[in-house]
Amino acid sequence: MWRSIFLSVLAGPAVACDLALALAVDTSGSVDAREYATQMQGLALALRDGSVADALVRARATVALVQWTGGSRQATTIPWTDASTHAAVAALADRIAGDPRVWRNFSTAIGEALEHTAREFAAVPQCRRRVIDLSGDGLSNEGIAPRRTHAALRAAGITVNALAIEESEADLTAYFWENVITGDGAFVVTAAGFEQYPEKIKQKLLREVTQQVSMLGDPR
């Protein structure tokens, strides 16, 4: 499976976009209805922010949304969607705000979430950068260990950044640093609880999009 992901990502036409960004959102049993809505509304608000929208447009980005929870329960609820114009970003924000929840009462399988999301990049081989933006509020407790996916993710040129929502897991940031993120410049942003999610996801999107856009054209 991983060999096919690697070959598909490297193949394809000349670069037509600079960033493929997959937003992987936790919908496990520890996330109640209000917290799920906070994540979706927070993402939508972040995309409507002028700085975030400008950065996505400059990056000629394409964005997908993945809902994930326990083993074998991951779904790409919004497939790769153009975000290379302000109108497209605004329309994407509306779709995310209204995206219905798929699962409610299952475990936390971060490794399988990463594997599922990595497979999606085979559909966007034209994009120069491939980033998974994973948010979650708990340790992986089911399925493949997240660290076991890292070698294949790096081989496929996929970076994983994370947002740790420390609603009930005080050491979640450290766990995400050690077990979830991977790739050059990968980082973790911490939200003390779901109420901080909208602010923190905006900061995270600006960091992972704007920072790299500033590097475009670097000959190194």
N, C-alpha and C positions, 0 to 999 in steps of 0.2 A: 504493500500500500504506500509506504513512505517513498519508495523508489519512484513510483508513478507520480507522486506529488512533486518530487524534486525535478524530474524530467519535464513535467508539464509547466512548472513555473519558469524554468530556464528557456523553454522553447517559446516561439511566438514572434510576432512582428516587432518592428521598432517601437520604442517607448511612445505611447500615446497619452499616458497619465503618469504623474510622478508619485502618487500615493494610492494604494488600496488599503483602506482602513476597515477592519472588522470589529464591530462593537459587540462584545460577548457579555450578556447580562445575566446575573444570577437570579433564577426563579425557583430555588430550592425551598424546602419546607420551612426554613427559618425566616423566609421573606413573606411577610403578610401582605394583604391586599393594598394597604396604605403604602407600605414600603416599595412594592412593585410600582405603584403609580408614581411615587417620588422619583424612582429611577427613570421611568419613561418621560415624565414631565421635565426632569432635570436635564436629560439628554436633549430634549426638544428645545428647552430654553438656551442651552449651551450652543446649539446649532444656530439659533436665532440671534445670538450675540454677534455684533458686527465684526469684531476682531476674529472670532472663530470662522465665520462665514468667509471673510476676506482670505484667511489662510487656506481654507479648503479650495477656494476658487483659484488662488495662485498655484496651488499644488495640482490643479486639474484632477481632483480626487474622485474616487469612487468609493462608496460606503455600503457596508452590509450590516445587518443586525442579526445576532444569534441569541436565542434564549437557551439556557442550559441548566441542568439540575443533576439528577443521578445517572447511573450507568445506562447507556443506550437511550437517554432522553435529552437530546439536543436537537434543536430545529433552527434552520435559517428562516426566520419569519419575514425578513425583508432582504431579498437577494441584492446583488451588486447594483447600486443605483448611482447614476451620475450626480456629482456634486461640484461640477466645474463652472456653474453660474450661480448667481445669488438666487435666482428664481428656483433653480433645482435644489439648492440647500434648503430654502424655505419650504418647498414641497416635501422634502425628506423629513424635516422637523415635524410637519403635520402628520405624516405617516407614522413616525415613531411615537408621537403623543397618543395616537389612537390604536397602537398595536396591541391586540388582545393577548392575554396571558395564555400559555399553552399548558403548563403544569403548575401544581400547587403543593404537593405533599410528598416530595421525594428527597433523596440524599444529595450530597455534594460531590460530584465527580469532575474535578478540575482537569485531570489528565485527559479524560474523554472529551471534555469541552474543547481543549486545545487541539486534539486530533481532528474532531469534526470541523472546527473552524479552519484549520490548516488545509483541509481538503478543498475548501471553497476557493482558495487562491488559484487553483488550476484554471478557473474560468476567467482570470484577469492577468494573463502572462505579460501583457503589454505594460503593466505598471512597474515603475522602477523600484519603489519601496513597498514592502508588504508588512503591515503592522496589525497585531491583535491587541485590542484594548479590552482587557478582561476586568470586570468588577465583581466583587463577592464579599460575603460577610462571614465566611467560615472556612475551616480547614477542609481539605479534600478527605473524604471518609469512605469513598467507594471507587472501584475501578482502578485503572492504571495510575501509578504515582506520577504527578506532574513532571518531576525531574526526568523521568524516563522518556519524555517526548522531546527534550531539549536538543539532543544531537541532531535529530531529524529536522527540527524546526530551523536550527542554524544552517544546516546543509541546504535547506530550501530558501534561505534568505529571508526568513520570517522573524521579526522582532516581536516579543511579547512584553507589553507594559501592563501594570495592574493598578487598580484602585482598591485599597483595603478598607472596608467599612467596618470599623471596630465597634459595632453595636453590642456584641456579646463576647468577642474574642479579643482580649487586650493585646495579645502578642501577634495579631494577624499580620501586621506590617512586616515584622521580622520573618514570619513564615513565607510570605509572598516573595520577599527578597531572596530567600534561600531556595525556594522550591518552584516558584511560578514564573518569574520573569526570566528572559533570556535574550541574547542578541546585543550588538553594539549599542551602547548608550541606553539600555533598558533601565526602567525606573519604576518605583512605586510611589503613589500618592496616597495619603491617609485621610479618611474622613472619620471623625470621632463617633459618628452615628449617621443614620439615614438623613437626618435633617441637614447635614453638611454636604450631602451628595451633590446637589445642584451646583454649589460653589466649586467643589473640588473637581467635578467632572469637567467644568469649563476650564479650570486651570490646567488639567491634564491634557485636554484636547489642544489647547494653545501650545503647550510645551511640546507635544509629540508631532504637531503639524508645523507650527511656525519655526521652531528650532531647525528642523530639517529643510524647510523651504529656503532658509537663509543660506544653506549650503549648496543649493543648486548651481551648477556650473563650475563648482570647485574641481580643478583638474586632477586632484589627488585621488 
